[in-house]
Amino acid sequence: MSFGGFGQGAPMFGGGGGSRAAAAPGGGLPFAGIPSELQEGVDALLLSEPEHPEPSARFSHLPADAQSKQLNLRQLIFRHWRLGALAVALVCVVSVTNQLGPALIALGINHGMVPGHRDFGVVLLCGALFLLAVAATAGAQSAQAMVSGRLAARVMNDLRVRVFAHLQRLGLDYYTEEKAGVIMTRMTSDIENLQQLLQDGLAQLVGQALTMVVITAILFTMSVELTLITIALVVPILTLATVWFTRASQEGYERVRDGIAGVLGDLSESLHGVRTVAAHNRQRWNVVEHRNVVGAYRDANNYTAQINALYGPGTQMLGYLGQAALLGIGGEMVLHHHLSIGALVAFFLYLNRFFAPIQLLVQQYNTFQQGQSSVRKLRTLFRTDPSTPQRPDAAELPPVRGEIVFDQVSFGYLPQTPVLREVSLSIAPGETVAFVGQTGAGKSTAAKLITRFYDPTEGRVLIDGHDLREVTLDSLRRQLGVVPQEPFLFAGSLRENIAFARPRVADEEVWRAVDAVGLREVVERMPDGLDTVVHERGQSLSSGERQLIALARAFHAQPRVLVLDEATSNLDLLSETKVEAALDALLEQRTAVLIAHRLTTAMKADRIVVVDDGRVVQSGSHDELLEQGGPYAQMYETWVSGSEPDAEPGSGSDV
């Protein structure tokens, strides 16, 4: 499905904040406007701003194919293979031109400086060619850095969109089991590691490896004997050290990635729960716990530093020892006229250049290992399948009347712990049904199955005879409305939050939803009306106002089936009265499922379903259930006996 920009005429979540924020102080919001002395400069900057076309993206609920799950660097780069090929070509140019210097020095010595071959013209020519080689190397390096940067930017753009789309596709169970901070690590730190690898590390890694190959070939042309001695003395030890370093660094950087994920996860949890932390005076203990988490991350970094400290200086010492041995062997060859003095000088210059890339390779290999560790983490994410996948042959759900059927449904968040057991229930089109029961009985779980946030372990959930697993998620969710007990508001304007399901609408339709739930008085109190900025999670609003906005959002979506998880539980008496009146209009000719924690809410439903230990134990109207006796009658008696004579309506006990 193709998505264009979200809404025209009103920017989506955050656009146009300057003008609104400037008036924010009158509404008690932090000042975020543009100072008058800077306005002229801002206007000039906006005039030079390039046009940004409306973005488009493709999204599908279908699970990722096998190829998409096998994330690797080659796959990431191949989509932009032209830039990748150009970067490789430039790396080859740098590797070749950068190695012309020692050969030109040898040529100048042998043909312009030694007795019998003194020719200053040759020396000048070699010097001029050396300068040209340096200039060519600098130009190629500059072009390579530009191309690599552009390649990294495009690959990271693709990867960020791909990760975000996959996160949108995953089921609620993934977000229940995984910490928010760990998920943020996948989107931030892991991708940033890959960007550093693609922009700097990969080109350098290839360049230094290619440099070693070029130098080795040149050394063979200069002296096969010295080159073989070099390989025999250095390569075996270097190979063993490299194998050890590869394995140790891979383990180390896995620990580093897990460590930073733990740090961000603990930080995210502490920030989101800051009110609870302050209320229970847990700051000191939280600092101690966070110190332990950060300490584990520090230990992982210390481990990688230790192996780098062993491998880097070790290879450097190996290079010095090899050069010392070759100095004696090469000097002996010069004395016996088996090697020219120019060739020996060039050989040692190349030998220095042979070991220098090893040191750089250690640094770049660290970057490579960090990037590879991030790839493995992202690959694990992509291999996580949605718990409610859309079938490839799923059909579009036609406009529904709203009949809901539970056909022998069993479900458990953990297979060994069922929450619903063989539930069979039918809800007629346009009927309002309230689910009541003790905490943990399975009321909210039944609602999550209706919205297909989860799939039943056994049995079927049907709407108008259609198994929810056999229809597309888009066509299903377009006809469902959900109002949770704790509504979530996005950082943006009131209009954007209310029109969330259908953003491309006129203001008249938004005001219609506002009036339907009795929200007009609240909106008119705001400094900018519908354009008033809502802080993240709606922290600038009261809980009752957030619930009213959530109800307006549901009304604006025009669903055929509504699921309300105690939508009036956080409202005061006046607001509750307004919302209940609005709900009568909202629920008219719609099927509604109410998760009722208050008996006053349940009593207004057409039918009450009593859930106990995952089973439907009673079903009927309020009066019918009282006549039957049993669990509902006991709940009602407990509520009546526990209510004060002068208690406000709707303030009864939760059930």
N, C-alpha and C positions, 0 to 999 in steps of 0.2 A: 504494500500500500504506500502511496506517495503522499508525503506531507509537505505542504508549503509553509510559509510563515504563519504563526499562530495569531490570527486576527489581523484585520486591517483597520486602521484608524485609532487603535490603542495598542501601544507596545506591550509585549508580553513580559511581565515580571521584571520590572526594573527600568524599562525604557522611559525616557522623558522625566526622570526623577528630579532634574534640576529645578524646573519651575514649581513643581509640587513641593519639593523639599524646602524651597525658599520660604514658603508660607507655613512650613511645619511648626515653627515655634509657637504660633498661635494655638496650635492643637496639642501642645505639650510634647511634641516629638523633637529629637535632637536636630540642631541646625546643620543642614548639609547643602546650603545654597551656595551661589557664586558671589563673592564680595564684589561690590560695585566697581572698585578700582581694577578688578581683573576681568570685568565683563567684556570690555572692548577687545582684549586679547583672545578671549574665548570665542567671541563672534568671528574674529579673523581666522582662528583655527578651524572653526566649523565650515567656513567658506572654502577652505582648502581640503576638506575631508573628501576622499573619493567616494563614489557611489558604491553602495553595498547592495547587491541584488538580493532578492528574497531567497533565503536558504531553502534547500530541499533535501530530504533524506528519505531513504527507503527503510521500512521496518516490516518485519513479518513475525508472527507468533510461531512459525514453524521452527522446530528444533534445528540446530546447526548440523550441517553434514559432517561426515568423517574428516574431510579435508580441512574444514574450518577449525576443528578441534585440535588438529596437529599444527599448532602455531610454531613457526620457526623464523629465523632471520631471513632465510632465503625467500620464504613466502611473502614476508613483509616488503622486501625490496623488489620482488619481481613485478609487482603492479606498476612500478616506476622504473622499469628496466633501462630505459634510455638514459635517465640520470645516473643510474648505477653503472652502466657501461661507460659513460663519459668519465665518471669518477675513477673507475679502474684504469682507463686509458691515461688519465692525468697522473695517477699514482705510478704507472709504468714509466711515463716520461720523467717524472721526478727521480725515480730510482736509477734510471740510466744516466741522465745528465748530471746527477749529483756525484756519480762515480768517475767522471771524466778527469777530475783534477789530478789525482795521483798518477794516472797514465800520462798526462801532459807534463807533470813534474819529471817523471822518469825520462820522457822524451827530451825535455830540455836539458837534463843532466847529461845523458848519454851522447847527445848530438850537439850540445852547445857549451858544455862546461868542462868536460874531462880533457886531459892533454891529448892533442892530436885531433880533437873534434870541437875546437872552440869556435862558436859561431853565434854572435850576439843576436843576429837576426832570428835564428831559431828560438832563442830564449824569448825575444819579444813576441814572436808568433804564438809560442806556447802560452805566454802570459795573456795575450789578447783572447785566445781561444778559451782560456780558463775563465776570464771575465764574462765572455759570452755564455759559457756553461752555467756560471753562477746566476746570470740574469735570466736565462731560460728556466733554471730550477725555481727561482723566486716567482716568476710569472706562472709557472705550472702549479706551484704550491698555492698561490693566491686563488687561481681558478679552481683548483681542487677543493679548497676550503669553502668557496662559494657554492660549488655544486653539492658538496657533502652536506652543507647546512640546509640547502633547499631540499635535498633528498630526505634528510632527517625530519624537517618540518612537515613534509607531505606524508611521510610514513606515520609520524606521531599523530597527525590529524586523523588519518584513517583508523589508527589503532584506538584512539580515544573514543571516536564515534562507535567503533565496533564493540569496545568494552561496555560503553554505556548502553548500547542497544541490547547486548546480552544480559546486562543487569536488569533491564526493563522486562526481559522475557522470563526471568527466573520466577519461581513460585515464592509464596510467603514463607514457606518452611526454610528456605535458604537464609532469609533475613532474620528469622527467628533464631537460627542456630549460629550464625556468623556475626561477629561484632562489627559495628558500623565503622570503627577505626580501621579494622583489617580490610574492609571493602574499600575504604578511602585510600589505603596504601596501594591497592591494585591500580587505582585510577591516577594516583599522583606519583609516589616515589618510584614504583616499578616502571612506569612509563618514562619518567624523567631519566632513569638509569639507561633505558634503551635510547633515548634521545642523545645522551652524552656518548653512548657507544657508536651510534650511527654518524653523529656529527664529527667526532674527533677520533674515537678509539678504533673503529673498524678500518678506516682509511690508513691510520698510522700502523695498525697491526699488519694489514696487507702490505703496506709500503716497506716496513722494516723487514718483514719476511722475504719480500721480493729483493730488497737490498742485499740480504745475506746470500740469496741465490746468485745474484749478479756478481757479487764480490767473489764468491766461491769459483764461478766460471772464469773470472779474470785471473784469480790466483793460479788456476791450473794453466792458463796460457803463459804465465810468467815463470813458474817453476813447479813442475809436477812433483818433484821430490819434496820440496818444502811444504807444498799443499798437502800431500799425503801424510807427512809427519804431523802437520797441524791437526788434520782430521784424526789421526791415530792417538794423539796426545789429549785432545780437547773434547772431541765429539762424544766418546763413550761416557765420560763423567758428566758432561753437560746433558746428555740424554737421560741418564738416571736421575739427575737432579730435577730435570724438567718434568719427568713422569711423576715424581713425588710431589712437586709443587702443584701440578695440575689437580691431583686428587685431593691434596690438603686444602687448596684454595677453593675448590668446588664445595667441599664440606663447610669451610669457613663462611663463604658468602651465602650459603643456605641459612646458616645460623644468623647472619646479619640481616637477611630479609625477614626472617621470622621475628628477630628482635625489634626491628623498626615497626613491624606490624603490631607487635605487642605494645610498644610505646604509644603509638597513635590510637590503638584500641582503648587503652587505659585512659588516655587523655580525653578521648571523645566521650567515654562513659562518665568521667568525672565532670566534664563541662555540662553535659545534658542533665546530670543529676545534681547540679550545684545547689539548688534550693534544698533538696533533701540532705545533702552534705552539711550545709550550714545549719539546718534545723536540728540535726542530731550531733552537731559539734564533732564532725568526723574529719576535719581538715588535717589534723596532725597525723591520724592514722592513714589517711589518703596519701600524704606526703611520704610516709614510710613505705607504703605499698608501691608507690610510683618510683621511689628510689630503688626498690628491688627490681622492678621491671627495667628501669634504665640501666641498672647494674648488669643485668643479663645482656643487654644490647652492647654495653661497654665491653664486657668480657668477650663477646663475639668479635668486636672490632680489634680488641687486643690480640686475639688469636690470629686474625688475618695479618695484623702488623708483624707478629712474630715470624710467621712463615715468609713474609716478604723480606724481613730483616735477615733471614737465613739465606734465602735464594739470591737476592740481589747482590749483596756483598760477596757471597760465595762464588757466583759466576764472574764477578769482577776480579776476584783474586785468581780464579782459574785462568782468566785472560792474561793477567800479568805474568803468571808462572809460565804460560805457553809462550808469551813473547820473549821472556828471558831465555828459555830453552832454544827458541828459534834464532835469537840473536847470536848465540854461540855457533849454532849449526850454519846459519847464513853467512856469518863472518868467515868461517872456515871455507865455505864454498867460494866466496869472493877472493880469498887469498890464493886459492888454487885455480882461479879463473874459470870456475864453473858457473859463475853468476856475476853480472855486472853490478857496479855500485849503484847505478840508477835503479836497476831492477830491485835491489835489496831495499833501497829507500822506499820505493813504491810499494813493495811487498809489505813493509812494516806499516806504512800509511793505510793500506787496505786492511791489514790485520787489525789495526786500531778501529777502523770503521766496521770490521766484522764483529768485534765485541761490543761496540757502542750500541748497535741495534738490539743486542741481547738485553742490555739494561733498559732500553726503551720498551722492549717487548714485555719485560716484567711489569712495567707500569701499565702498558696498554692491555696486557693480559688480565690485570686486575679489573680494569674497566670492562673487558670482555666477559669475565666471570660474573661480575655484577649484572651485566646485561643478560647473560645466559640464565642466571638465577631468577631474574625478573621474568624472562620468557617462560621458565618452568612454572612459576607461580601463575602467570596469566594463562598458560596452557591448562593448568588445573582448573582455573575458573571456567574456561571455555568448554572443558569436558564435563562440567556440571550441567546436567540436563534439567529443563523445567519440570517441576513436579506435576504440572497440569499442561502437558504438551497438546498442541493442536495437530490433529491428524492431517496428513497431506490431502486426503479426500474429504475433509470436513465440508459440510454444506452450509450455505447461508441460512440463518434462522429467520424465517419470515416474520412479519409483525404478529405478535402473540396476543392472545386474549388474557393469559395470565394463570392458566391452570398449572399447578405445581404438584408433582407426585413423587413421594419417596417410596421406592419399590425395594423392600427388604434391604435397606441400607445399613451397612456396618462400616465403621471408620475408627481409626486410631492414629494419633500423631506418631506414636511408636507402635509397631506391629503387635508387640506383645501386650500392649495396654489399650484395649478398645475403649473409645469414648462413646460411640453410638453402637447399639446392638440391635440388628434386625428391625429397623424402624420402617414401618409402612404407614404412610399418611397421604391424604389427598386434600389439596387446598383448591377451592373452586375459583374461577375467574372473578375478580372484583371483591373477593372475600378478604377480610382483615383478621388475621390469626395472631394471637399472642402466645409466645412460648414462656412458660414460667417453670420454676424449679429451683432447687438449691444450687449454690455455687458449685461449678464443676459437673453439673448434671448433663451438660451437652447442648444447652440452648444456643449459645453463640456458634458452636461447631456446626449445628444444623444450618444456621444462616450462612456460614462460610461455604457450605456445600451448594447452597442455592446459587450463590454468586460465582461458583466454581473457583474459589480461591484454593480449594482442595478437591480431590476426587475421592469418591467412596472406595474403601477397600473391597467391599462386596456390595452387590446390588446396583441400582441405578437411581439417578435423580433426573426427572423429566420436566420439561416445560412444554405445554401443549402437545404432549406425546413425543417430543424430541429429546433423546438422550443428550445431556449437555456435553458429553465427550465426543459427540458426532457433529457438532456445529462449530462454526468459527467463533473465536473468542470476541472478535470485533462485533459481530452481529448479535452476540449474546449480551455483551456489556453495554452496548448502546441502548438496550431496552431494560436495563436494571439501574436502580438508584440505591445508593448506600449512604446512610448517615450513621457514623460510629458514635460511640459514647464520648470519646475524646476527639473532636474534629481537628483536622490538620489544615492550617492555612499557610499558603506560600508567601514568601516575600514579594510584594507587588501591591497593586491597588485593590480596593474593594471590588471594583468592576471585574478585574481579571480573576479574582477568586470566585465570584458568583458565577461568571460566565465560563468557568473552567471546562465544562464538558462541551459547550458550543460557543467558542470564542468569537466567531465571525457573525455577530448579531448586532442589531441596532440597540441603542440605549433603552428604547421603549420596552423591549422584551426583558432587559435586565431589571428595569423598574417594576415590571409586572411581577417578577419573582420576589422583589423586595417587598412589594405591597402584600403579596400572598402570605408571607410569613410575619407580617407586622414589623418589618425592619426599617420602614421609612423614617420614623422618628430618630432612630440611631444614626442612619446615614446623613440626615439633614443636620445632625449635631456635629458631624465631622467637618474639619476645616475646608476640605475640598470635595465634599460629597462622595460620589462614586470613585473619584480620582485620588482619594485619601490613601496614603501609603500604609500598608499593613506590614508591621515588622515580622521578621522570621518567626514562624510558628504562631503568629498572631499574639505575641507577648504584649503588645500595646493595647489589647482588647480584653474585656472581662470574659470569663468562661461562658456566661450567658450570651454575650454578643457573638462569640465564636460559634456557638451552637446555632444561633439564628442564621448566621452566614452560611453554615453548612446546610441548613434546611433550605435556604434560598438557592443554593447550588443544586441541591437535589430537585427542587421544583423546576428550575430552569432547564435541567437535563431532559425533562418530559419523559420519564421512564414509564414502562408498562407495569413493572414490578418494583416495589419498594421494600427495602430491608432497613429497619430502623433499630439500632441497638440502644434502647432507652434514650431517645432523642431529647427528652425533656428533663432528664435527671439533674442537669446543672443549671436549671433556670429558676429564677425567683418566681413568686406567685403571680405577679402581673405578667411577666414574660411568658410563663407557662400557660396562662390563660389565653394569651394572644396566639401562641404557637399551636395549642390544641384546637383553637378555632380555625387556624390556617390548615392544620392537618386534615380537618374534615373535608375541606375543599381539595386538598392535595391527594387524599386517598380515594376520592370519588371516582368510581369506575376503574380503579386500579387494584391489583392484588397487593396486599401489604403483609409483611411478616414483621412482627414487633418482638424484640427480645425485651421482655418486661421484667424489671427488677422491682417495680412498684405495682401493687395490686390495683391501685386506682387507674393505672394505664391499662392493665390487662382487662379490667371490667368493661372498658369501652369497646373492646374488640368484638367482632361477630362470634368468634369462637376462641376458646382458651385450650391450649395443649399443655398438659403437665408432663414434664420430663423428669425422670428419676433414674439415676445410675445408667444413663444412656438409652433408656427405653421410654416409649410413650405409654404412660400408665392411665391417663385420663384425657378425654376430649369432649368439649361441649361448651355451652354458654355459661356465664357466671351463675345464673339461677339453676341451671341443670346440674352443674357440678356441686353446688351447695346441697341440692336434694340427694345427690348420689352419696355424699359423704366422702371419706377417703382423704388422700393427701391435700387436695385443694381446699376442702372444708377445714382441715386442720390449719393450713396456712392462713386462711381467712380469720379463723377464730383467734389465732395467735396475733394477727395484725390488729384485730378489733380490740382485744384485751390489752395490747401493748400501746395503743394510741391514746393520747391525752384527750379529754373531752373537748378542749379548745384547740386541738391541733389543726393546723392548716390543711386543707385538702391537698392531697398529693404528697404529704410528708410522712406517709406510712413506712413501715419496715420494708427493706429489700427482701426479695424472695429469689 
